[in-house]
Every structure is written in structure tokens, then in C-alpha cells.
Amino acid sequence: MSRLSFEITVDAKRETVYDVLSNYENYQKILPQHFPSVRIRSVRNNVSVVEEHLILGDKELLIMAKHVTTEPVLHEVFVIGGDAKGSYIKEQFVKLSEGTKVLVDVDLKLKGKMKLSSLFGKNKLEQEYGIILDDFVKIAEG
């Protein structure tokens, strides 16, 4: 288990930043280097179940995730199956006078062969997850 926290200031409106980071339907299109495959399994109001392949470092994780959105302030991801079952990601979007502050909390739990200790140290994991966030920010600031 590994807990990571990020605080990023993005030079874009909160709605724009929220739209990019919570748009899991298009992760495969906008960030194929991190999400080579995304399949929507079900959608009900603001809750979706999604099968995702996530590239973290040099490992590909297969996860089943429940995305819960509260526009434009919160995007939560509950990993309900796969290589990271039990993981939780929370993204909060805070409106600033100039841009948006994004608070990201990650509680990552990897199973079996994917165990964190054998994959990465915490610093490496934080660096790899940070790369994904940076790529999202570049798109939001477009």
C-alpha cells in the first residue's frame, strides 16, 4: 500500500481542468501512452464502471474502476477489481482567482506480482504518477 498526495496549480478554468481529468471516456484518445485501453461497462447518472489498462512506469495494470463525479469539484475512482483492487483516487478541483488548484490523493494497493515493493519504491511510484498528472495538466492548459 502506498499513499501519495499531489497539489497542482493549473493555468485554466476549473470547469476545463475538471473536464480533462474526469473524462475517463476519452483517456485512451488523449493519453494513449498511459491508458492503452478503456472500456465503459456501465453508466448510471454520475457513476460509471470502467475497465482500464493503466501504464504505470514499465508495468501495465488491468483495473476495473468505479468513477464517481461531482461536477466541477470532485472526481473519485474506486478500484473494484483487477491488479489494484481496493485502491482509491480522489481529485478535488478548487477555483482560484487565476486558475485551478487540483488536490490529488492516491491510496494505491497492488496485488500479487504487482506488489509495490517489487515494482517501485515510493519515490519512483510518485514520479510515475506525477508524469501522468503532468500530461493531464498540459492538455487542460492547452
C-alpha positions in Angstrom: 0.0 0.0 0.0 1.2 3.4 -0.9 -0.3 6.8 -0.2 0.6 9.7 -2.4 -0.6 13.4 -2.4 -0.2 16.0 -5.1 -1.2 19.7 -5.2 -1.0 21.2 -8.6 -2.0 24.7 -9.8 -3.3 24.7 -13.3 -3.5 27.8 -15.5 -7.0 27.0 -16.7 -10.6 27.4 -15.5 -11.9 24.9 -13.0 -14.5 23.5 -15.4 -11.8 22.9 -18.1 -9.5 21.2 -15.7 -12.3 19.1 -14.3 -13.5 18.1 -17.8 -10.0 16.9 -18.8 -9.2 14.9 -15.6 -12.6 13.4 -15.1 -13.2 12.5 -18.8 -12.3 8.8 -18.4 -14.2 8.0 -21.6 -11.5 9.7 -23.6 -8.4 8.7 -21.6 -7.4 6.3 -24.4 -7.7 9.0 -27.0 -6.0 11.9 -25.1 -3.4 9.8 -23.2 -2.8 6.5 -25.0 0.7 6.3 -23.6 -0.9 5.9 -20.1 -4.3 4.4 -21.0 -3.9 2.0 -24.0 -7.4 0.6 -23.4 -10.6 2.0 -21.8 -14.0 0.2 -22.0 -17.1 1.7 -20.4 -19.0 -1.2 -18.7 -22.0 0.7 -17.3 -23.1 4.3 -16.6 -25.8 5.4 -14.2 -26.1 9.2 -13.6 -22.7 10.3 -12.2 -21.4 6.7 -11.6 -19.6 4.7 -14.2 -17.9 1.3 -14.1 -14.9 1.2 -16.4 -12.3 -1.4 -17.4 -9.0 0.3 -17.9 -5.4 -0.6 -18.8 -3.1 1.8 -17.0 0.6 2.0 -17.7 2.5 3.0 -14.6 6.2 3.0 -15.1 7.0 0.0 -17.2 4.1 -2.1 -15.8 0.6 -2.4 -17.3 -2.2 -2.7 -14.8 -5.6 -4.1 -15.6 -8.2 -2.5 -13.4 -12.0 -2.3 -13.0 -12.8 1.1 -11.7 -15.9 2.9 -10.4 -15.8 6.6 -11.3 -18.0 8.9 -9.3 -18.2 12.5 -10.4 -19.5 15.7 -8.8 -19.1 18.4 -11.4 -17.0 20.5 -11.3 -15.5 19.9 -7.8 -14.7 16.2 -7.3 -13.7 13.0 -9.3 -13.3 9.8 -7.3 -12.1 6.5 -8.5 -12.7 3.3 -6.6 -10.8 0.3 -7.9 -13.2 -2.6 -7.6 -11.3 -5.3 -9.4 -8.0 -6.2 -11.1 -4.4 -5.6 -10.3 -5.0 -2.6 -7.9 -8.3 -3.7 -6.3 -9.0 -1.7 -3.2 -7.2 1.4 -4.4 -8.8 4.8 -4.2 -8.0 8.1 -6.0 -9.6 11.4 -5.1 -9.2 14.5 -7.3 -10.6 17.8 -5.9 -10.8 21.0 -8.0 -10.6 24.3 -6.2 -11.4 27.5 -8.1 -8.7 30.2 -7.7 -8.7 33.8 -8.9 -6.1 32.7 -11.5 -6.6 29.1 -12.5 -7.4 26.0 -10.5 -5.8 24.1 -7.7 -6.1 20.3 -8.0 -5.6 18.2 -4.9 -5.0 14.6 -5.7 -4.9 11.8 -3.1 -3.9 8.3 -4.1 -4.2 5.2 -2.0 -2.7 2.6 -4.2 -2.9 -1.1 -3.4 -1.3 -3.6 -5.8 -1.7 -7.4 -5.6 0.5 -10.4 -6.1 3.2 -10.0 -8.8 2.2 -6.3 -9.0 3.2 -5.6 -5.3 4.6 -2.1 -4.9 7.8 -3.3 -3.2 8.8 -5.4 -6.2 7.7 -2.7 -8.7 8.9 0.6 -7.4 9.9 2.4 -4.3 7.5 5.1 -3.2 9.6 7.8 -4.9 9.5 6.0 -8.2 5.8 5.5 -7.9 5.2 9.2 -7.1 7.4 10.2 -10.0 5.5 7.9 -12.4 2.1 9.0 -11.2 3.3 12.6 -11.4 4.1 12.2 -15.1 0.5 11.1 -15.8 -0.8 14.2 -13.9 1.6 16.5 -15.8 0.3 15.1 -19.1 -3.3 15.8 -18.0 -2.3 19.4 -17.0 -0.6 20.1 -20.3 -3.9 19.1 -22.1 -6.0 21.3 -19.7 -3.7 24.3 -20.2 -3.7 23.5 -24.0 
